[in-house]
Amino acid sequence: MLYSPLWKRLLILALCAWGILGALPNMFYTKVEAHNDAVSAIEAAAGVATPEQTAALAEWPSYVPSALVNLGLDLRGGAHLLAEVQVSDVYAQRIDSLWPDVRDALRDVRDQVGAVRRMPSVPGVLRVSVGNADGMAAAVAAVQALATPVVSLTGVGQNDLEVTTEGQEIVVQLSEPERVATDTRTMQQSLEIIRRRVDAVGTREPTIQREGTDRILIQVPGLGSAAELKAIIGTTAKLTFNTVIGRTTNPAADPGARNSLLASSDEKDVYYIVADEPVVSGEELTDAQPSFDQNGRPAVSFKFNVSGARKFGEYTSANIGQPFAIVLDDKVISAPTIQSAIQGGSGIITGSFTTEESTNLAVLLRAGALPAKMNFLEERTIGPELGQDSIDAGKTAAIIGMVAVSLFMFASYGLFGLFANVALVINMALIFAVLSAIGGTLTLPGIAGIVLTIGMAVDANVLVYERIREELRIHKTTARAIEIGYERAMSAIVDANITTLITAAVLFFLGAGPVRGFAVTLGIGIVTSVFTALWVTRFIISVWFNWRQPKEIVV
């Protein structure tokens, strides 16, 4: 008899059942990606759900896993862009907008510093000449008073401005911690804007991610061309500040004439009735940054241009104590209450924010336009025919590989080889279940990783079976030979797979694009292969052995 604890047997059965159920949806239906007639050819080639498959999706039990493996751009076709964000433009914009504040600050100490004049300088650096060299200390102190704490984890305790002197000139630029924080906010803002614009077209599952310090990778399956994707990204989102008429939870409420009913982006089932005519438009917002209020709580500061400042000042003076809506792409992202008249074009939004939430709100407020110019370094349009050919070739390779491996294992080890083949099928199911659960994207290199896993998956079984054969040759009992075979082969199997797993991890963290896709499926395959070879096959053999209780076995 072969003994194993009940909890271990139940755990193995549960994991195997989860793997099979998790992989099952990928066999019966495919996600519908249709969004217009222009991409119908792409959808037909990539595999769109039939009415029967769509019905199956609707009828799929809620308690059963239903996530699907997403197909990458190289399998479904679409548009690919690699953009470089000119983050230095943001430094120049910040410093340029700072000049009026510096001028006003020096005006207060005019009797000490004398005449003030802005001098020519490189972008991102503000040079101010003062007439009286003796008043330089007072001038520097006045400018330094404009600095605010850096809102980032790496810049705690430091200010956003670096103020130095050169002769009778004051040199103002962003401090290094603020540059790092600005880079992060700029990239985050660019990612948010691009994601909103791409999603507004109706596409699904775009890949929009940061690459390195100043690059963004954009991949949109199902889109006709890279030029079309560039046109989408180049559009301007609509940002407005509107009067709030009321608030409701009824999505069918009548907003009344010249009003609109808009959903809240962060409050579930909450709708705002707002006036159609905006108080100020997003084009008049020049900046929005995370900051802190007078009590040290996270807040968001914003700034309008001259015309926006005048209109917003008049509106807030007449509506103290009333909420106003910040509307982005026809959704209310925030509805703060006006605490006091906001004059001068600058204001602050307070609330129960965390530092992360204030940063996110600042990103959304600035999402009316891209923060900096984007240079497209790489453009590719991938046709669906290549993707379908790759899918077909991958399926063929996987089937041939499984059949060849299964025949070899059965020919070499007989019934035990059949047990290994059953474990191999469960291994494939587990790989797809994990990919579905984590929202992984299957690419052409990923298919290569799966096919490679098929060949590698039975290596552990070969080691175990050969060890069992050796134990049987020295006249060990059948039950003891099986136990020793698994026990003594385990260390070699684990060591060999750990080294391969380390390689997969290096490929994932240091690689990009297709290399990472290969590393993901290879890494998942290694883990599932060890599980199925060491525990699933042993479980199957134990059940068979305890049921048949053979006096001799042939391996």
GUVEXPA-655504 format. One record per residue (C-alpha): residue number from 1; x, y, z. Coordinates in steps of 0.001 Angstrom, whole numbers, plus 500000, padded with zeros to 6 digits. Layout:
BEGIN
[r NUM; [X; Y; Z]]
...
//
This chain:
BEGIN
[r 1; [500000; 500000; 500000]]
[r 2; [501097; 503551; 499227]]
[r 3; [500061; 506063; 501848]]
[r 4; [499620; 509825; 501553]]
[r 5; [497770; 512175; 503941]]
[r 6; [494139; 512924; 503143]]
[r 7; [494738; 516686; 503104]]
[r 8; [497448; 516280; 500450]]
[r 9; [495187; 514170; 498234]]
[r 10; [492343; 516674; 498555]]
[r 11; [494674; 519581; 497781]]
[r 12; [496000; 517873; 494639]]
[r 13; [492467; 517091; 493461]]
[r 14; [491336; 520672; 494151]]
[r 15; [494233; 522200; 492192]]
[r 16; [493688; 519832; 489269]]
[r 17; [489943; 520577; 489230]]
[r 18; [490640; 524307; 489342]]
[r 19; [493098; 523991; 486470]]
[r 20; [490668; 522092; 484268]]
[r 21; [487752; 524422; 485050]]
[r 22; [489957; 527487; 484628]]
[r 23; [491163; 526375; 481206]]
[r 24; [487737; 525159; 480019]]
[r 25; [486281; 528579; 479033]]
[r 26; [489090; 529051; 476500]]
[r 27; [487862; 525972; 474634]]
[r 28; [484214; 527014; 474301]]
[r 29; [484072; 530697; 473516]]
[r 30; [486227; 533701; 472630]]
[r 31; [485813; 537304; 473717]]
[r 32; [483907; 539513; 471326]]
[r 33; [486144; 542380; 470241]]
[r 34; [483833; 543993; 467675]]
[r 35; [483559; 547768; 467861]]
[r 36; [482858; 548860; 464291]]
[r 37; [482478; 547479; 460818]]
[r 38; [485927; 548649; 459761]]
[r 39; [487647; 545907; 461737]]
[r 40; [485267; 543073; 460896]]
[r 41; [487923; 541382; 458771]]
[r 42; [490371; 541490; 461660]]
[r 43; [487781; 540046; 464009]]
[r 44; [486882; 537269; 461617]]
[r 45; [490514; 536245; 461299]]
[r 46; [491317; 536635; 464984]]
[r 47; [488370; 534545; 466141]]
[r 48; [485173; 536267; 467256]]
[r 49; [482548; 534581; 469384]]
[r 50; [479690; 532935; 467580]]
[r 51; [476126; 533395; 468885]]
[r 52; [476410; 529962; 470503]]
[r 53; [479677; 530944; 472194]]
[r 54; [478218; 534250; 473383]]
[r 55; [475245; 532359; 474811]]
[r 56; [477651; 530001; 476535]]
[r 57; [479362; 532976; 478129]]
[r 58; [476040; 534277; 479448]]
[r 59; [475064; 530854; 480802]]
[r 60; [478448; 530063; 482347]]
[r 61; [477990; 529446; 486099]]
[r 62; [479138; 532368; 488220]]
[r 63; [480882; 530091; 490713]]
[r 64; [483110; 528591; 488004]]
[r 65; [486206; 530449; 486707]]
[r 66; [485329; 532318; 483510]]
[r 67; [488435; 534393; 482747]]
[r 68; [490012; 533989; 479329]]
[r 69; [493573; 534153; 478061]]
[r 70; [494081; 537384; 476129]]
[r 71; [495707; 537061; 472731]]
[r 72; [498624; 539386; 472085]]
[r 73; [499029; 541788; 469236]]
[r 74; [501107; 539365; 467191]]
[r 75; [498259; 536818; 467262]]
[r 76; [495248; 539082; 466726]]
[r 77; [496645; 541877; 464618]]
[r 78; [496444; 545580; 465410]]
[r 79; [498593; 548668; 465924]]
[r 80; [501866; 549051; 467806]]
[r 81; [503549; 552310; 468830]]
[r 82; [506575; 553099; 470949]]
[r 83; [506508; 556747; 472032]]
[r 84; [509120; 558870; 473751]]
[r 85; [507718; 561545; 476074]]
[r 86; [509656; 564810; 476068]]
[r 87; [509651; 565241; 479856]]
[r 88; [512007; 568210; 479583]]
[r 89; [509118; 570216; 478073]]
[r 90; [507318; 569962; 481400]]
[r 91; [510286; 571461; 483252]]
[r 92; [510228; 574445; 480887]]
[r 93; [506451; 574895; 481274]]
[r 94; [506686; 574797; 485066]]
[r 95; [509514; 577351; 485172]]
[r 96; [507870; 579640; 482603]]
[r 97; [504658; 579698; 484627]]
[r 98; [506700; 580540; 487730]]
[r 99; [507976; 583893; 486395]]
[r 100; [504861; 585949; 487321]]
[r 101; [505047; 584627; 490901]]
[r 102; [508765; 585415; 491138]]
[r 103; [508174; 588929; 489784]]
[r 104; [505402; 589557; 492319]]
[r 105; [507537; 588198; 495179]]
[r 106; [510434; 590493; 494269]]
[r 107; [508098; 593462; 493912]]
[r 108; [507435; 593244; 497664]]
[r 109; [511167; 593811; 498335]]
[r 110; [511695; 596277; 495499]]
[r 111; [513269; 598874; 497790]]
[r 112; [516059; 596381; 498634]]
[r 113; [516662; 594640; 495319]]
[r 114; [516091; 597476; 492877]]
[r 115; [515037; 596860; 489278]]
[r 116; [514064; 593271; 488352]]
[r 117; [514477; 591840; 484874]]
[r 118; [514148; 588367; 483373]]
[r 119; [517290; 587306; 481522]]
[r 120; [517625; 584901; 478562]]
[r 121; [518262; 581311; 479576]]
[r 122; [518007; 577712; 478444]]
[r 123; [514594; 575946; 478731]]
[r 124; [513825; 574826; 482258]]
[r 125; [515948; 577507; 483928]]
[r 126; [514745; 580951; 485057]]
[r 127; [517329; 583716; 485384]]
[r 128; [516349; 586981; 487087]]
[r 129; [518643; 589986; 487306]]
[r 130; [518343; 592365; 490273]]
[r 131; [519602; 595942; 490189]]
[r 132; [521003; 596122; 493728]]
[r 133; [523596; 593491; 494606]]
[r 134; [523291; 594330; 498321]]
[r 135; [519700; 593125; 498289]]
[r 136; [520545; 589692; 496862]]
[r 137; [519937; 587891; 500175]]
[r 138; [516456; 589413; 500480]]
[r 139; [515705; 588527; 496846]]
[r 140; [516773; 584903; 497317]]
[r 141; [514689; 584614; 500493]]
[r 142; [511629; 586008; 498683]]
[r 143; [512017; 583524; 495819]]
[r 144; [512728; 580591; 498133]]
[r 145; [509462; 581359; 499921]]
[r 146; [507686; 580241; 496718]]
[r 147; [509074; 576714; 497081]]
[r 148; [506778; 573945; 498304]]
[r 149; [507539; 570461; 499657]]
[r 150; [508078; 567716; 497075]]
[r 151; [505074; 565390; 497001]]
[r 152; [506749; 561997; 496615]]
[r 153; [508094; 559239; 498845]]
[r 154; [511669; 559836; 497654]]
[r 155; [511540; 563615; 498137]]
[r 156; [510232; 563845; 501690]]
[r 157; [511617; 566914; 503474]]
[r 158; [512874; 568589; 500301]]
[r 159; [511527; 571522; 498273]]
[r 160; [510529; 571577; 494629]]
[r 161; [512696; 574595; 493677]]
[r 162; [516450; 575002; 493630]]
[r 163; [517403; 578698; 494028]]
[r 164; [521026; 579745; 493495]]
[r 165; [522862; 582952; 492569]]
[r 166; [525375; 583857; 489866]]
[r 167; [526652; 587394; 490243]]
[r 168; [523587; 589656; 490321]]
[r 169; [521339; 586945; 488839]]
[r 170; [519035; 584587; 490674]]
[r 171; [518880; 581144; 489017]]
[r 172; [515690; 579141; 489612]]
[r 173; [515115; 575565; 488445]]
[r 174; [513402; 572428; 489622]]
[r 175; [515275; 570463; 492269]]
[r 176; [516427; 566943; 491460]]
[r 177; [513766; 565261; 493689]]
[r 178; [511099; 567403; 492004]]
[r 179; [512413; 566442; 488569]]
[r 180; [512087; 562769; 489477]]
[r 181; [508584; 563341; 490874]]
[r 182; [507662; 565415; 487804]]
[r 183; [508880; 562660; 485482]]
[r 184; [506719; 560148; 487327]]
[r 185; [503660; 562416; 487230]]
[r 186; [504229; 563257; 483557]]
[r 187; [504461; 559606; 482570]]
[r 188; [501460; 558741; 484747]]
[r 189; [499464; 561560; 483196]]
[r 190; [500452; 560533; 479682]]
[r 191; [499490; 556925; 480400]]
[r 192; [496114; 558011; 481806]]
[r 193; [495343; 560302; 478863]]
[r 194; [496335; 557696; 476282]]
[r 195; [494319; 555009; 478063]]
[r 196; [491229; 557217; 478148]]
[r 197; [491529; 558138; 474498]]
[r 198; [492133; 554581; 473325]]
[r 199; [489284; 553200; 475453]]
[r 200; [486936; 555881; 474139]]
[r 201; [487187; 554308; 470682]]
[r 202; [485722; 551061; 471981]]
[r 203; [488783; 548842; 471736]]
[r 204; [489445; 546257; 474402]]
[r 205; [492464; 545108; 476326]]
[r 206; [495020; 547597; 474994]]
[r 207; [498548; 547264; 476300]]
[r 208; [499640; 550701; 477546]]
[r 209; [502674; 550580; 479779]]
[r 210; [505767; 552527; 480710]]
[r 211; [509029; 551398; 479156]]
[r 212; [512132; 552706; 480892]]
[r 213; [512179; 556279; 482163]]
[r 214; [510517; 558213; 479348]]
[r 215; [508932; 555793; 476882]]
[r 216; [505436; 554372; 476538]]
[r 217; [504514; 551177; 474725]]
[r 218; [501047; 551256; 473151]]
[r 219; [499538; 548143; 471566]]
[r 220; [495890; 548056; 470528]]
[r 221; [494603; 544772; 469105]]
[r 222; [491870; 545072; 466481]]
[r 223; [492847; 548534; 465258]]
[r 224; [493325; 549062; 461542]]
[r 225; [496673; 550865; 461441]]
[r 226; [499340; 552637; 463465]]
[r 227; [498335; 555913; 461774]]
[r 228; [494795; 555505; 463112]]
[r 229; [496149; 554910; 466608]]
[r 230; [498320; 558047; 466373]]
[r 231; [495251; 560055; 465332]]
[r 232; [493333; 558755; 468360]]
[r 233; [496116; 559670; 470768]]
[r 234; [496410; 563129; 469232]]
[r 235; [492818; 564118; 470052]]
[r 236; [492050; 566348; 473045]]
[r 237; [490007; 565143; 475996]]
[r 238; [487185; 567401; 477219]]
[r 239; [487674; 568903; 480690]]
[r 240; [485211; 571433; 482147]]
[r 241; [484257; 572982; 485501]]
[r 242; [480454; 573096; 485809]]
[r 243; [477785; 574285; 488218]]
[r 244; [476178; 571451; 490245]]
[r 245; [472358; 571624; 490191]]
[r 246; [471717; 568475; 492196]]
[r 247; [472754; 564935; 493008]]
[r 248; [470767; 561697; 492614]]
[r 249; [471009; 557926; 492476]]
[r 250; [468395; 557665; 489722]]
[r 251; [470086; 557095; 486335]]
[r 252; [466839; 558053; 484567]]
[r 253; [466326; 561362; 486401]]
[r 254; [465277; 564348; 484307]]
[r 255; [468067; 566958; 484499]]
[r 256; [465884; 569706; 483061]]
[r 257; [466525; 572145; 480258]]
[r 258; [470156; 573085; 479531]]
[r 259; [471371; 570596; 482144]]
[r 260; [472976; 567160; 481909]]
[r 261; [472883; 564032; 484062]]
[r 262; [476457; 562778; 484476]]
[r 263; [477716; 559726; 486344]]
[r 264; [480345; 559975; 489051]]
[r 265; [483597; 558251; 488139]]
[r 266; [484454; 557191; 491721]]
[r 267; [481055; 556928; 493455]]
[r 268; [478984; 553908; 492522]]
[r 269; [475380; 554612; 491420]]
[r 270; [475777; 558374; 492016]]
[r 271; [474785; 560891; 489340]]
[r 272; [475164; 564670; 489246]]
[r 273; [472884; 567141; 487519]]
[r 274; [475170; 569835; 486130]]
[r 275; [474644; 572900; 483977]]
[r 276; [475592; 572410; 480337]]
[r 277; [477385; 575756; 480183]]
[r 278; [480810; 575335; 481844]]
[r 279; [482128; 577933; 484241]]
[r 280; [485687; 577339; 483028]]
[r 281; [486983; 574927; 480373]]
[r 282; [490009; 572680; 480582]]
[r 283; [491854; 574745; 477994]]
[r 284; [492138; 577489; 480627]]
[r 285; [493751; 575210; 483233]]
[r 286; [497508; 575628; 483116]]
[r 287; [498590; 573319; 485936]]
[r 288; [497413; 570933; 488663]]
[r 289; [499758; 569402; 491224]]
[r 290; [499404; 567272; 494362]]
[r 291; [500069; 569368; 497470]]
[r 292; [499101; 569744; 501146]]
[r 293; [496585; 572048; 502820]]
[r 294; [497270; 574256; 505835]]
[r 295; [496730; 571257; 508131]]
[r 296; [499242; 569079; 506302]]
[r 297; [496580; 566905; 504667]]
[r 298; [496917; 565799; 501007]]
[r 299; [495164; 568154; 498573]]
[r 300; [495358; 569256; 494936]]
[r 301; [496406; 572746; 493867]]
[r 302; [495479; 574114; 490441]]
[r 303; [496091; 577194; 488358]]
[r 304; [494170; 578911; 485531]]
[r 305; [495313; 581344; 482897]]
[r 306; [494254; 585010; 483049]]
[r 307; [490797; 584586; 481500]]
[r 308; [490093; 581408; 483468]]
[r 309; [491208; 583059; 486705]]
[r 310; [488847; 585967; 486204]]
[r 311; [485820; 583762; 485449]]
[r 312; [486574; 581314; 488248]]
[r 313; [487103; 584122; 490745]]
[r 314; [483752; 585692; 489929]]
[r 315; [481967; 582328; 490131]]
[r 316; [483471; 581238; 493468]]
[r 317; [482754; 584633; 495019]]
[r 318; [479067; 584213; 494244]]
[r 319; [478804; 580508; 495197]]
[r 320; [480582; 580021; 498541]]
[r 321; [479361; 576839; 500248]]
[r 322; [478124; 575319; 496983]]
[r 323; [479676; 572352; 495159]]
[r 324; [481039; 572568; 491646]]
[r 325; [481747; 569662; 489325]]
[r 326; [485019; 568815; 487644]]
[r 327; [483915; 566952; 484508]]
[r 328; [486293; 564902; 482378]]
[r 329; [484994; 563139; 479264]]
[r 330; [481368; 563469; 480455]]
[r 331; [482059; 561984; 483895]]
[r 332; [482252; 563850; 487210]]
[r 333; [485677; 563034; 488631]]
[r 334; [485247; 565312; 491669]]
[r 335; [482626; 567640; 493146]]
[r 336; [484343; 569691; 495899]]
[r 337; [482602; 572421; 497905]]
[r 338; [483720; 576026; 497450]]
[r 339; [485095; 577120; 500834]]
[r 340; [485993; 580681; 499884]]
[r 341; [486385; 582979; 496892]]
[r 342; [489276; 581811; 494716]]
[r 343; [490986; 584833; 493233]]
[r 344; [494205; 585112; 491280]]
[r 345; [493744; 581945; 489246]]
[r 346; [495108; 579566; 491881]]
[r 347; [493130; 577330; 494208]]
[r 348; [493246; 574157; 496218]]
[r 349; [490907; 571164; 496350]]
[r 350; [490704; 569568; 499788]]
[r 351; [488979; 566416; 500923]]
[r 352; [489589; 563043; 502539]]
[r 353; [492455; 562290; 500175]]
[r 354; [495411; 560021; 500597]]
[r 355; [498663; 561145; 498971]]
[r 356; [498050; 558656; 496180]]
[r 357; [494475; 559876; 495645]]
[r 358; [495566; 563523; 495472]]
[r 359; [498217; 562581; 492912]]
[r 360; [495648; 560666; 490860]]
[r 361; [493187; 563577; 490964]]
[r 362; [495911; 565961; 489810]]
[r 363; [496612; 563581; 486933]]
[r 364; [492939; 563553; 485959]]
[r 365; [492700; 567341; 486158]]
[r 366; [495627; 567657; 483778]]
[r 367; [494216; 564991; 481454]]
[r 368; [492660; 567512; 479098]]
[r 369; [495853; 567580; 477061]]
[r 370; [499072; 565625; 476842]]
[r 371; [501620; 567168; 479212]]
[r 372; [504504; 567012; 476761]]
[r 373; [505266; 566307; 473147]]
[r 374; [505534; 562648; 472169]]
[r 375; [507966; 561403; 469541]]
[r 376; [506961; 558091; 467994]]
[r 377; [510102; 555993; 467730]]
[r 378; [508493; 552838; 466390]]
[r 379; [505306; 552205; 464410]]
[r 380; [503969; 548861; 463275]]
[r 381; [500702; 547633; 461829]]
[r 382; [500271; 543896; 462242]]
[r 383; [497781; 542155; 459979]]
[r 384; [495402; 539471; 461295]]
[r 385; [496480; 536925; 458694]]
[r 386; [499914; 536631; 460319]]
[r 387; [498250; 536234; 463702]]
[r 388; [495915; 533494; 462521]]
[r 389; [498765; 531691; 460793]]
[r 390; [500735; 531894; 464034]]
[r 391; [497815; 530526; 466039]]
[r 392; [497337; 527653; 463597]]
[r 393; [501057; 526905; 463531]]
[r 394; [501203; 527033; 467324]]
[r 395; [498260; 524665; 467661]]
[r 396; [499815; 522277; 465161]]
[r 397; [503173; 522380; 466934]]
[r 398; [501557; 521826; 470324]]
[r 399; [499462; 518892; 469080]]
[r 400; [502411; 517253; 467315]]
[r 401; [504583; 517778; 470369]]
[r 402; [502005; 516287; 472750]]
[r 403; [501345; 513295; 470503]]
[r 404; [505047; 512603; 469994]]
[r 405; [505855; 512924; 473694]]
[r 406; [502838; 510818; 474682]]
[r 407; [503793; 508015; 472256]]
[r 408; [507380; 508059; 473481]]
[r 409; [506361; 507901; 477141]]
[r 410; [503866; 505102; 476514]]
[r 411; [506375; 503121; 474448]]
[r 412; [509097; 503556; 477073]]
[r 413; [507167; 503106; 480308]]
[r 414; [503879; 501447; 479412]]
[r 415; [501096; 502112; 481908]]
[r 416; [503303; 504467; 483898]]
[r 417; [503932; 506414; 480707]]
[r 418; [500168; 506724; 480322]]
[r 419; [499965; 508174; 483823]]
[r 420; [502608; 510740; 482828]]
[r 421; [500562; 511612; 479741]]
[r 422; [497476; 512265; 481871]]
[r 423; [499576; 514538; 484076]]
[r 424; [500838; 516311; 480931]]
[r 425; [497263; 517143; 479900]]
[r 426; [496555; 518466; 483415]]
[r 427; [499786; 520481; 483173]]
[r 428; [498585; 522195; 479979]]
[r 429; [495249; 522942; 481637]]
[r 430; [496999; 524481; 484644]]
[r 431; [499127; 526735; 482415]]
[r 432; [496056; 528168; 480680]]
[r 433; [494175; 528446; 483968]]
[r 434; [496997; 530487; 485527]]
[r 435; [497300; 532704; 482426]]
[r 436; [493529; 533296; 482523]]
[r 437; [493500; 534021; 486259]]
[r 438; [496321; 536586; 486153]]
[r 439; [494998; 538256; 482998]]
[r 440; [498094; 537201; 481071]]
[r 441; [498477; 537847; 477369]]
[r 442; [499455; 534967; 475115]]
[r 443; [501927; 535947; 472399]]
[r 444; [503724; 533988; 469685]]
[r 445; [506860; 533588; 471872]]
[r 446; [504465; 532540; 474635]]
[r 447; [503223; 529701; 472438]]
[r 448; [506859; 528719; 471939]]
[r 449; [507246; 528634; 475716]]
[r 450; [504240; 526315; 476047]]
[r 451; [505518; 523969; 473324]]
[r 452; [508916; 523894; 475065]]
[r 453; [507165; 523103; 478345]]
[r 454; [505515; 520061; 476742]]
[r 455; [508921; 518569; 476053]]
[r 456; [510336; 519531; 479437]]
[r 457; [507295; 518462; 481462]]
[r 458; [508025; 514728; 481262]]
[r 459; [511723; 515083; 482159]]
[r 460; [510881; 514752; 485836]]
[r 461; [508795; 511645; 485151]]
[r 462; [511712; 510074; 483266]]
[r 463; [514025; 510671; 486232]]
[r 464; [511511; 509200; 488683]]
[r 465; [510714; 506167; 486540]]
[r 466; [514375; 505383; 485920]]
[r 467; [514997; 505596; 489653]]
[r 468; [512097; 503207; 490301]]
[r 469; [513601; 500782; 487770]]
[r 470; [516923; 500842; 489631]]
[r 471; [515210; 500112; 492942]]
[r 472; [513308; 497200; 491397]]
[r 473; [516578; 495732; 490058]]
[r 474; [517953; 495468; 493586]]
[r 475; [514834; 493553; 494623]]
[r 476; [513022; 496235; 496552]]
[r 477; [509302; 495650; 497042]]
[r 478; [507106; 497396; 494504]]
[r 479; [505589; 499858; 496997]]
[r 480; [508999; 500703; 498481]]
[r 481; [510563; 501102; 495018]]
[r 482; [507908; 503658; 494060]]
[r 483; [508368; 505604; 497292]]
[r 484; [512175; 505672; 497021]]
[r 485; [511968; 506588; 493340]]
[r 486; [510036; 509751; 494106]]
[r 487; [511971; 510629; 497267]]
[r 488; [515475; 510351; 495772]]
[r 489; [514647; 511923; 492412]]
[r 490; [512967; 514951; 493956]]
[r 491; [516137; 516900; 494852]]
[r 492; [517596; 516534; 491343]]
[r 493; [514277; 517552; 489755]]
[r 494; [513836; 520609; 491975]]
[r 495; [517436; 521761; 491472]]
[r 496; [517221; 521453; 487684]]
[r 497; [513945; 523355; 487490]]
[r 498; [515049; 526099; 489890]]
[r 499; [517949; 526966; 487583]]
[r 500; [515577; 527157; 484622]]
[r 501; [513147; 529258; 486687]]
[r 502; [515972; 531692; 487522]]
[r 503; [516674; 532041; 483802]]
[r 504; [512987; 532721; 483125]]
[r 505; [512958; 535379; 485877]]
[r 506; [516019; 537114; 484378]]
[r 507; [514373; 537099; 480932]]
[r 508; [511201; 538590; 482417]]
[r 509; [512789; 541398; 484426]]
[r 510; [515499; 542368; 481941]]
[r 511; [513711; 541567; 478709]]
[r 512; [510879; 543390; 476978]]
[r 513; [507965; 542611; 474701]]
[r 514; [508192; 539124; 473122]]
[r 515; [510994; 538037; 475464]]
[r 516; [508800; 538665; 478515]]
[r 517; [505914; 536760; 476904]]
[r 518; [508183; 533752; 476478]]
[r 519; [509479; 534084; 480042]]
[r 520; [505953; 534192; 481530]]
[r 521; [504741; 530961; 479906]]
[r 522; [508074; 529247; 480538]]
[r 523; [508047; 530217; 484224]]
[r 524; [504446; 529125; 484729]]
[r 525; [505174; 525910; 482833]]
[r 526; [508128; 525077; 485060]]
[r 527; [506076; 525406; 488250]]
[r 528; [503101; 523436; 486918]]
[r 529; [505404; 520756; 485441]]
[r 530; [507086; 520114; 488790]]
[r 531; [503683; 519941; 490477]]
[r 532; [502181; 517499; 487973]]
[r 533; [505313; 515323; 487718]]
[r 534; [506002; 514963; 491432]]
[r 535; [502553; 515102; 492972]]
[r 536; [499884; 514455; 490349]]
[r 537; [501555; 511373; 488829]]
[r 538; [502342; 510065; 492313]]
[r 539; [498698; 510559; 493278]]
[r 540; [497519; 508689; 490156]]
[r 541; [500005; 505862; 490762]]
[r 542; [498935; 505628; 494430]]
[r 543; [495268; 505344; 493528]]
[r 544; [495999; 502684; 490896]]
[r 545; [498426; 500754; 493128]]
[r 546; [496114; 500691; 496160]]
[r 547; [493235; 499597; 493939]]
[r 548; [495001; 496819; 491975]]
[r 549; [497656; 495904; 494576]]
[r 550; [499979; 494267; 491996]]
[r 551; [502712; 491883; 493155]]
[r 552; [505008; 493103; 490403]]
[r 553; [505109; 496214; 488256]]
[r 554; [506752; 496919; 484904]]
[r 555; [508168; 500414; 484462]]
//
